[in-house]
Amino acid sequence: MKIVVSEFMDEAALAGFPETDRVLYAPGLVDDRAALLAELSDADAIIVRNRTQVNTKLLTAAPGLKVVGRLGVGLDNIDLAACKDRGIEVCPATGANTLSVAEYVISAALMLVRGAYGSADDMCAGKWPRNALIGGEVSGRCLGLWGYGEIARAVAKRAQALGMDIAAHDPFVPAEDPAWSGIRRCETGDELLACSDVLSLHVPLTDGTRNLIDAAAIVKMPKGAVLINTARGGVVVETDVADALRTGQLGGAALDVFETEPLTEDAAQKFKDVPNLVLTPHIAGVTQEGNIRVSSVTVENVKRVLQNG
């Protein structure tokens, strides 16, 4: 069997494949489409993250493809319908990066609500901006979760330990689900927005969630609220978030995902000189420990499909 890996992973996990398999670990292929398609001509499996577009053109170039291993859980870069038509199994690493994302969200909430960690330059310049850095505590505030799947529930558990109240909106989780115990279940998105001192997004990018958080949504939130997006680029309107930070309607924001990825210098201009903003390059789910778990789970998923047919 030939397995092509087009993006980075824990290379040691690849030892889990049988020695008789041909494993091509070439993370640079994500940026060399022609070379990737050429390598796939005799491939049985491909392992990707979020940047490799598994579309009709790629599938056509891989006539023997049996399985797509996804190093993560988002599937918007994979044409699921086309894979289904071809009988190609798609295997996300469900649950493997939950802890990484949950800790990112909690860290961002603590940092942005406290607002005390951007003063190194002033301090080194001999300034003492004490009054300007008196922020708040997350305890007693409401954390809103738009989407209430596994990652959001992990965030909720950790936020509750910090004394936060939790509200969530997810029409796909039945009202009788025991996961709602101790959680305020919001019937509508507007209800969630109105009570969220910190809003964390946990939804896929679909026609229904594209531009979900725009200027109209932001003004429904408490003034000075914090927004965290570790879901997908396109779920928030980036220019509206930047404007809301400038006016103080939002007190802070952490964005880990973007409409344009990798974020180019031109695409980033909207964020220039915006206060209380954290930008990270789609790494909320990628820690050293999380990468090991995700890679191991993905190898096992792909191996299972190749061995069982």
C-alpha positions in Angstrom: 0.0 0.0 0.0 1.2 3.5 -0.7 0.3 6.3 1.8 1.0 10.0 0.9 1.2 12.5 3.7 0.9 16.0 2.3 1.1 18.1 5.6 3.0 18.0 8.8 2.4 15.4 11.5 4.3 13.5 14.2 6.5 11.6 11.9 7.2 8.9 14.5 3.6 7.8 14.3 4.2 6.6 10.7 6.1 3.7 12.2 2.6 2.3 12.9 2.2 1.3 9.3 3.5 -2.1 8.2 7.0 -2.2 6.9 5.6 -3.5 3.6 3.7 -0.2 3.0 5.3 2.7 1.1 4.9 5.8 3.2 5.8 9.1 1.6 6.1 11.8 4.2 6.3 15.0 2.2 4.6 17.9 4.1 5.8 20.3 1.4 3.4 18.7 -1.1 0.5 20.9 0.2 2.3 23.8 -1.6 3.2 21.9 -4.7 -0.1 20.8 -6.2 1.3 19.3 -9.4 3.8 17.2 -7.5 1.1 16.1 -5.1 -1.2 14.9 -7.9 1.6 13.1 -9.5 2.4 11.2 -6.3 -1.3 10.2 -5.9 -1.4 8.4 -9.2 -0.7 5.1 -7.5 -1.6 6.0 -3.9 -4.0 4.0 -1.7 -4.3 6.6 1.0 -3.7 10.3 1.7 -3.2 12.0 5.1 -4.0 15.7 5.2 -4.6 18.6 7.6 -6.8 21.5 6.6 -4.9 23.0 3.7 -4.8 20.2 1.2 -8.0 20.5 -0.9 -9.3 17.0 -1.4 -11.6 17.9 -4.3 -12.7 16.3 -7.6 -9.4 17.1 -9.3 -7.4 15.4 -6.6 -9.6 12.4 -6.5 -9.4 12.0 -10.3 -5.6 12.0 -10.0 -5.8 9.2 -7.4 -7.8 6.4 -9.1 -6.8 3.8 -6.4 -7.5 6.0 -3.4 -9.3 4.1 -0.6 -9.1 6.4 2.4 -8.5 10.0 3.4 -7.0 10.5 6.9 -7.7 13.9 8.4 -5.2 15.2 11.0 -8.0 17.0 12.9 -11.8 17.1 12.8 -12.8 19.8 10.3 -13.8 18.5 6.9 -14.6 21.6 4.9 -11.4 21.0 2.7 -12.7 17.5 1.7 -15.4 16.9 -0.9 -17.3 14.4 1.2 -20.0 13.7 -1.5 -17.3 13.0 -4.1 -15.5 10.7 -1.7 -18.7 8.9 -0.9 -19.5 8.4 -4.6 -16.1 6.8 -5.1 -16.4 4.7 -1.9 -13.5 6.5 -0.3 -13.6 6.5 3.5 -12.9 9.8 5.3 -11.4 9.4 8.8 -11.2 12.5 11.0 -9.1 12.2 14.2 -12.2 12.7 16.4 -11.4 13.7 20.0 -7.7 13.7 19.6 -7.2 17.5 19.7 -10.1 18.3 22.0 -7.9 19.2 25.0 -5.6 21.4 22.9 -8.5 23.5 21.7 -10.2 23.7 25.0 -7.1 25.0 26.7 -6.6 27.6 24.0 -10.1 28.9 24.5 -9.7 29.1 28.3 -6.3 30.8 28.0 -7.6 33.3 25.5 -10.6 34.1 27.7 -8.4 34.6 30.8 -5.9 36.7 28.9 -8.4 39.0 27.2 -10.7 39.5 30.2 -7.8 40.3 32.4 -6.1 42.5 29.8 -2.8 42.7 31.6 -0.3 41.0 29.3 0.6 43.4 26.6 2.7 45.8 28.6 6.2 44.5 28.1 7.3 47.3 25.8 6.0 50.0 28.1 7.6 48.4 31.1 10.9 48.1 29.4 10.6 51.8 28.4 10.4 52.7 32.1 6.6 53.2 32.1 4.3 52.0 34.8 0.8 51.6 33.1 -0.9 50.2 36.2 -4.3 51.8 36.0 -4.6 51.1 32.3 -4.1 47.4 32.9 -6.7 46.8 35.6 -8.9 44.2 33.8 -11.5 41.8 35.0 -12.0 38.3 36.3 -13.7 35.5 34.3 -15.3 34.1 37.5 -19.0 35.2 37.6 -19.1 36.0 33.9 -21.0 34.0 31.3 -19.3 32.0 28.7 -21.4 31.5 25.6 -20.7 28.5 23.4 -22.2 28.5 19.9 -22.1 24.8 19.1 -22.1 22.3 21.9 -20.2 19.3 20.7 -17.3 17.5 22.3 -14.8 20.4 22.2 -17.3 22.9 23.5 -18.2 20.6 26.4 -14.6 20.3 27.3 -14.4 24.1 27.3 -17.5 24.3 29.5 -16.1 21.9 32.1 -12.9 23.9 32.5 -14.8 27.2 32.5 -17.1 26.0 35.3 -14.1 25.2 37.4 -13.1 28.8 37.1 -16.5 30.0 38.3 -18.0 30.9 35.0 -21.7 30.5 34.1 -22.2 28.5 30.9 -24.7 29.1 28.1 -24.8 27.3 24.8 -26.8 27.2 21.6 -26.9 24.0 19.4 -30.1 23.0 17.6 -28.6 19.6 16.9 -28.3 18.6 20.5 -31.7 17.4 21.8 -33.2 19.2 24.8 -33.3 16.0 26.7 -29.6 15.3 26.2 -27.9 14.9 29.7 -25.1 17.1 28.5 -27.3 20.1 29.2 -27.2 19.5 32.9 -25.9 22.6 34.6 -25.8 24.5 31.3 -28.2 27.2 30.2 -29.7 26.0 26.9 -30.4 28.9 24.6 -33.1 28.3 22.1 -31.8 30.9 19.6 -28.5 32.5 18.7 -29.8 35.9 19.7 -30.5 34.6 23.2 -27.0 33.3 23.4 -25.5 36.6 22.1 -27.4 38.6 24.7 -25.9 36.8 27.7 -22.4 36.0 26.5 -19.6 38.0 28.2 -17.3 35.7 26.4 -18.4 34.0 23.2 -16.6 31.0 21.8 -17.5 29.5 18.4 -17.6 25.8 17.8 -19.4 25.3 14.5 -18.4 24.0 11.1 -18.3 26.4 8.1 -21.6 25.8 6.2 -24.0 28.0 4.3 -25.9 28.5 7.6 -22.8 29.5 9.6 -21.0 31.7 7.1 -20.7 35.3 8.3 -22.6 34.1 11.5 -20.9 36.8 13.6 -21.2 40.1 11.8 -21.8 43.7 13.0 -25.5 43.0 13.6 -24.6 40.0 15.8 -21.9 41.8 17.7 -24.1 44.7 18.8 -26.4 42.1 20.5 -23.6 41.1 22.8 -22.9 42.9 26.1 -20.6 45.9 25.4 -17.0 45.0 26.0 -17.6 41.2 25.4 -14.8 38.9 24.2 -15.0 36.8 21.0 -13.0 33.7 20.4 -13.0 31.8 17.1 -11.2 28.5 16.9 -13.9 27.1 14.5 -13.4 28.1 10.9 -12.5 31.2 8.9 -15.6 32.7 7.3 -17.8 32.2 10.4 -17.0 35.7 11.5 -16.9 38.9 9.3 -13.3 39.9 10.1 -13.7 43.6 9.2 -16.8 43.8 11.5 -14.7 42.3 14.4 -11.9 44.7 13.8 -14.3 47.7 13.7 -16.0 46.5 16.9 -12.6 46.3 18.7 -11.8 49.8 17.7 -15.0 51.2 19.0 -15.0 49.1 22.2 -18.2 47.3 21.4 -15.9 44.2 21.7 -13.5 44.3 24.5 -11.2 41.7 23.0 -11.0 38.9 20.4 -8.8 35.9 19.7 -8.9 34.6 16.1 -7.2 31.4 15.2 -8.8 30.8 11.8 -9.3 33.2 8.8 -11.1 33.6 5.5 -7.7 33.5 3.8 -5.2 30.9 5.1 -2.4 31.2 5.4 -3.2 34.9 6.3 -1.4 37.1 3.8 0.0 40.5 4.5 -2.7 42.1 2.4 -5.5 40.1 4.1 -4.1 41.1 7.5 -4.3 44.9 6.9 -7.8 45.0 8.3 -6.3 44.0 11.7 -3.5 46.6 11.7 -3.3 48.6 15.0 -6.5 47.0 16.3 -6.5 46.8 20.1 -6.9 43.8 22.3 -6.6 41.4 19.4 -4.9 38.0 19.4 -4.1 36.4 16.0 -2.7 32.9 15.8 -2.1 30.7 12.7 -4.7 28.0 13.0 -2.9 26.3 15.9 -5.5 26.0 18.6 -5.7 22.3 18.1 -2.0 21.8 17.6 0.1 21.3 20.7 3.1 19.0 21.0 0.9 16.5 22.9 -2.1 17.0 20.7 0.0 16.5 17.5 1.1 13.1 18.8 -2.4 12.0 19.7 -3.9 13.3 16.3 -1.1 11.6 14.3 -1.4 8.3 16.2 -5.2 8.2 15.8 -5.0 9.1 12.1 -2.4 6.3 11.4 -4.6 3.8 13.1 -7.7 5.0 11.2 -6.0 4.7 7.8 -4.4 1.4 8.7 -7.8 0.0 9.7 -9.4 0.9 6.4 -6.4 -0.4 4.3 -6.3 -3.7 6.1 -10.1 -4.3 6.3 -11.0 -3.0 2.9 
